C-alpha cells in the first residue's frame, strides 16, 4: 500500500506542472464558454438572427478545440501541427462513417443561415404540423399542438417539401355547412355566428372573429363554410368538435338527404 502511495505521489510530483496547466485550462475554458454562451444567447435574442442552439454549439465547440490544441504540447507532448495533419488524413475515413451527422449539421446550419425556418415558426411536413422549438446539431425539434415533439433530421428538411404556415392558417378550423334553400342568408349567418361564439368561448381567438362564407348552391340547399380560429394552446380538433355539437339539430341546416319523389 505504501509502495502504491509512494508511486502515486512521485508521479504527481513529476507531472505537477502539467496537471496544473491542464486543470487551469479546463476551468478557464468552462468559465469562458459559460460567458460566451450567455452573451451569444442574449445577442441572438436582440438581433434579427434566428436564436437556435446550433449557432451557440458551434462557437462552444471551436473554443474547446482551441483549448485542446493549447494543452497538447505542454501537457501531452503532442505537436498540434502533427496532430492536425494526422486528423486531416483520418478525417477522410471518418467522413464516410459520419456522413449522416455531417449532412445534418450542414443542413441545420443552412436552414438557419438561409432563414428557411427558425424557432417559433409554424411548419407542416408530411401531413403533420407544429411549431419549431429548436434547431440542434442533428435535428429540428417541432412541437405539435398535442404536445408531442417530432425530432426531424436536418438533412430531411433540406430534401422534402416544407410548408411554412401562419399562426392563423394553422389554427383555422373549416366546418362545411348546407343551409336550407328558403332561409335568409344574412339572418342565418348571424344565427350560426351567435351559436358558434357561445360554444367556442374560451377556445377560439377573440382577436379573430368567426366568419361564414357562402360558396354556392346544391340540390339540397345553400353550401357554406364556417371559419373558426382556435387559440394557440387549443387543439383545432377540439374546437371543431365543440362547434359541430352546438350546431347539430338547428332548423336552418340540411342534415338529412331530402327525399326526391319518384316519377309516376
N, C-alpha and C positions, 0 to 999 in steps of 0.2 A: 504493500500500500504506500509506504514511504517512497519507494522507488518510482512508482507511478506519479505521485505528487511532485517529487523532485523533477521528473521529466517534464511534467506539465509546466511547472514554474520556470524551468530552464528554457522551454520553448517560448513561453510568454515573454521572458526577459530578452531573448534574442530577436523576437519579432514584435516587440512592443511598439516600435516606431511605425511599422506597417499597420498594426492594429489600430493605432491612434488615427493615422491618416484615413483608414477605411471607415472607422466609426464617425469621425468628424465629417467626412464627405457624405456619408449616408444621412446623417442628421441634418446637415446643411441642405442637401437635396430635398429632403422631406419638407423642411420649412419653406424652401423656395417654391416647391410645387404647390403647396397649400396657398401661398400668397398669390402666385401666378394664376392658379385655378379660380380663386375668388375674384381676382381682378378681371380675368377674361370673361367670367360669367356676368359680372356687372357691366363690362363694356359691351358684350353682345346684347344684353337686355336694353341698353340705351341706344344702340345703333340700329341700322337697317339690316344688319347681317343676321340671318336666322340663328337663333340660340339653340344649338344642338350639341350634345356631348362629344360628337366626333371631332369637332374643332379643338376642344379643350384636351381631349385624349391624345391627339396628335402632338400638340405642344408639350404635354407632360412626358410623352414617350421620347421626344427629342431631348428634353432635359435629363432624363435618366440615362439615355445613351451617351450624352456628353459627360455625365458624372462617371459612368463606367469606363469611358476612354481615359479619363483623368487619372484613375487609380490603377490602371493596367500596369504601367511601367513601375511606379514606386512600390506598389503592394504585391503584385503577382509576377513582376519581372517580364511582362509580355510587352513587346513593342506594338503600340497601337497601329502603326503603319502596316506591319506584318499581319496583324490580326485583320485589318480592313481588307488587305489583299486576299487573304485566305477566305474571308467571308464573301468576297465578291465571286470567287471561284465556286465556293459551295452554294452560293445563292442561286446559281443556275439550277442545281439539283433541287434545292428547296422550293424554288418557284413552281416546279411541276407538282410537288406534293401539296403546296399551299395555294394552288391556282384559284380555288374557290374562295378562300379567305381574301386573297389579294383582289379578286374580282369584286367581292362585296365591299372592301374598303374603298377601292377606286370608285365603285358605283355610288356608295354613300356620299363620298366627297363631291362627286359630280352632281348629285341631286341637290346638295346644299349650296354649292357654289353657283350652279345654274338657277337656283331658286325655283326648282321644279316643285318641290314640296318643302315645308318647314313645320316645326311643331305648332299645333293649333289648326292646321289645315284640315278640312273635311274632304276625304277622298273615297272613291269607290273603285274596287278592283275585284275582278272575277265574281261580280254579283254581290259582294259584301262591302258595306260602307262603314266608316268610322272616323275618328279624329286622330291625327298624327300626334303621338305623345313624345317620341324622341327618335333620333337617328343615331345609332351606335356604330361601332366598328363594322359589324356584320349584318345587323338587322335594322329595319324600320319598325318601330312599335306603334301599332294602331289600336286604339281603344274603341270597341263597338258600343252602341247605345246600351246593350245588355250588361256592359261592364267587363266583358271578356276582352282579352288582349291578343291580337294577332302579331306574331313575330315574322315579318316578311323579309327574306334575304334581299339585300340592296340590289344585287345583280338581277333579281327577278323584276324589280320595279323599273329597271332600265330596258327590259326586253318585252314587257307586256303593255297592253293598253291601260292607261290610268286616267280616270275621270276625276277632275277636281270640282268639288261641289261647293255651293254657297251654303251658309247655315240655314237660310230659308228653304232652299231646294231640298236639303237633306231632311228637314223637319216637316215638310208639307205632306199632308195626307189627302189623297183624292178619293172621294166617295161618289160613284156614279148613281144618278137618280133618274127615275122615269115618272114624270108628273102627268096627271090626268089631262087630257086634251082640252077640256072645258074649263080649266082653272085659270084664274088671273095670275099671270107670271110674276108681276111685281108683288102682289099680296102674298102669293105662295112663297116667294123668295124670302120675304120678311119673316114669315112663319118658320121657315127652315132655319134661318139665322137666329131667331129667338130661341128655338129649341136647342140648337147647337151651342149657343152662348151659355145657356143654363147648364147643359150637360157637361160641357168642356171646361167649366170654371175650375181653375187651378191646374189644368192640364195643358191648355193652349196658351200661346204667347199673346199677352194683352196688346202689345205694340203692333201686331199684325192681325187685322180683323179677318174673320172668315168671309169667304166670297162664294156666291152661287153663279155659275156660268152656264147659260143656256147654249146648247150645241146644235139643236135641230129637231126634226120630227121623225117619229117612227110609227109603225102600225098600231102601237099600243098607247102612244101619248107623246109628250114633250120630253126629249132627252136633255139632261142637265148634269152638272158635276159640282159637287161641294168641295171647296178647298179649305182645309183647316190646318193651322200651323202649331205643331207641338213645341213645348218648352224644351230647351237643350237637354234637361235631365229626364225627360219623359219619353218613353218608347212610342214611336208613331203608331205601332200596332195597338197599344193600349188605348190611345186617343180614338183611333178608328173604331174599335170595339165599343167604346162608351157612346160615341155619337150615333152609330148604327142602331144600337139598342134603344136610344132615345127617340129616334125617328121611326122605328118599326111600328106599324099599325096606324100611321097617320092617314087621314082620309084623302089627302091630296096626292098620295103616292099610288102608283100602279105596282102592286106587289104580287099579283097573280096574273097569269096569262088569260086575257079575256076570251070568252067562248065565241067563236066565229060560226054563225049559223050556216048550216049546210044548205045547198041549193035544193029546191024542190024537185 
